[in-house]
Amino acid sequence: MADRTVNTSEKEKAQEDAGGYWAANVRIITVSLVIWAIVSFGFGILLRPLLAGIEVGGTDLGFWFAQQGSILVFLALIFFYAWRMNKLDREYGVEED
């Protein structure tokens, strides 16, 4: 009977850990997608007229975000996601060998 209690509590802990892991994963993905949407759609399209007066590399900032800035932010988000997920994997003990 004691073995069943231990197994049940271990399973519950594993389920709680899995739930926490996936909640953190979804939170990281959501934040990354919001940042990417703001930079690519917001700065490159919606806020372009407001950014037109700011010069970067011989062109206005809105055009720069539409052409290069959103790509650079996207690459930075990829590296951030990989770094943060490796850290999260270590926290929950599911890292790869």
Sequence and secondary structure as in RCSB ss.txt:
>XXXX:A:sequence
MADRTVNTSEKEKAQEDAGGYWAANVRIITVSLVIWAIVSFGFGILLRPLLAGIEVGGTDLGFWFAQQGSILVFL
ALIFFYAWRMNKLDREYGVEED
>XXXX:A:secstr
 HHHHHHHHHHHHHHHHHHHHHHHHHHHHHHHHHHHHIIIIIIIIITHHHHTTSEETTEEHHHHIIIIIHHHHHH
HHHHHHHHHHHHHHHHHT    
